[in-house]
C-alpha cells in the first residue's frame, strides 16, 4: 500500500471556482454536430432536430460554456453560410477536415441548442481566410438589438432578441503550419489587436481570447505568446492554450503523470503574460483560456490514422473522425487534468474539453441509435457538480513515482474546494498507482469535519482491467460506485483508494 497526506487550510484560498472551467467544444468535424447534437428524424429529436438524449447527457455532465464552430474548421468558414433559410444555404468544401459542409446547422441552430442545453456560447471567428470586417459584422449580427443592416437580418432570420454572446475566440491555432491562413506571431498579433478594437466598438461588453500556442512543444512556444500579447495586450482578455495527451508504447506511468506537463504549460504561459504586463507597466492581468484539452490517441491505428487517410477519401458529409474509445486509465488521467485546471483556477478561468460528442468526446452517439457516457464523462460531471465556492491550496506529501517523460509525480493527485454556503469540502483524487491501494489522510485546518456525505470512486471493475471501456453494447461497464473506505477520524479524512482510480469525497464541515 502507498501513502499520501494532504493538508488544506480554510484561509489558504487560490480563488473562486470559475464556472467556465467546465466548458466543452462543438466543432463542425466528423460527427460532433451532424448525428451528434443534431439529427432530425432521430427518435429523441425535437422539432429543431436537436437530439434529446445528447441534450440530457450534456445537462447531466454540467457543461457551462461551449466553444463553437471550431477549431481548424473555423479558419476557412464563412459564418454567413449558416444563416437564413436552410434550403438556400450553400454546400461548401471544408479543407480542414476534407469533408462537405452542408451548412444545415449554423449560428441560429447552435444558439438555440445552447439555450436548450443551458450553456453559454463561446464563438470563434475566422482570422485565417477572413478578418476585421467579417468579425465586426458577426458581432453586430449576433449582439446588436436591431435597427442596423446586420441586426435586422438576424431578426428577419427568426431571432428577434440578440444572442448576447460574451466570449469570442480571435481565430484558432494560427501558429500552426496546418492551419488555413497560418500566420507569424507579428502578423497575427497585429490582426488580433485591430480586430479586437473593431469588435469592441460594436459591443464593448464582450470578452476576447487571443490565440496562444497550439501546444507546449511548438517551436515558437513562449515567443509566440510574448509577441502576440505585446501587440494585443490592451484589447484582449485571455490567451489560449491547447494540449492533448495519450499513452505512448505502453508507458502508462508517463501517461498517468501528464498533468505535470499541463501544470508546467499553464505556469509558463502565466509567466510570459505577466512579463508583458510588467514591461507595459499595466495593472491588467491576462487570464488563460485552456480551450482545447483532452486525451487523444493521435498515433493509434483505429483513431489517429483516420486523419491521415482523409486526403485519399472522396468528399463526404460528416465522416467518422477520431472517435476514440476511452478506458479506465484515460478516465483517471482526465481526472488529473481537471485537477490541474482547478488548481490554477485563479488564472485559468475558461477551459473547454474537446469535444462534446463523438469526436474525442465524453459522450458517444450512433445515428438513429443510442447515446452513452464514456468513462471520461464521470470525472468531469462530478467535478462540475461538486466543485463550488473557493479553491483551496493543497500541500501534499507521500509516495511518488518516476516517469520517463514528466519526471517524478505524486502517486495521489488532488484538488480541493470549499463551499461556505453549503458547509461542504469536496476532495477530488486520483490514485495513479497501477497495482496498490493508496492510504490517504486529509488534514482539514480551520474546519470541524462532521461526516462524509458522499464518497464515489471510478476504478477497474470486477472482471475487467485498466483498458475496460464503455461501448454501445456495454454502456455501463465503467462508472462511479460507492467508495467504501472513507470516513472522518480524529477530525481528519481517512480513505483507501483502489489502484488506478479516480474518486470524489464530499465532507460536511463547520468553521473551527
Beta strands, then each sheet from edge to edge (+ up, - down):
strand 1: 2-9
strand 2: 13-16
strand 3: 23-25
strand 4: 65-68
strand 5: 92-94
strand 6: 99-101
strand 7: 120-124
strand 8: 167-169
strand 9: 207-210
strand 10: 238-245
strand 11: 287-295
strand 12: 316-317
strand 13: 348-354
strand 14: 363-365
strand 15: 371-373
strand 16: 390-392
strand 17: 395-398
strand 18: 400-403
strand 19: 407-410
strand 20: 412-419
strand 21: 424-431
strand 22: 438-445
strand 23: 447-458
strand 24: 481-482
strand 25: 486-489
strand 26: 492-497
strand 27: 501-511
sheet 1: 17+ 1- 22- 26+ 25-
sheet 2: 2+ 16- 20+ 21- 27+ 23- 24+
sheet 3: 3+ 4+ 7+ 8+ 9+ 10+ 11+ 13+ 3+
sheet 4: 5+ 6- 12-
sheet 5: 14+ 15-
sheet 6: 18+ 19-
end
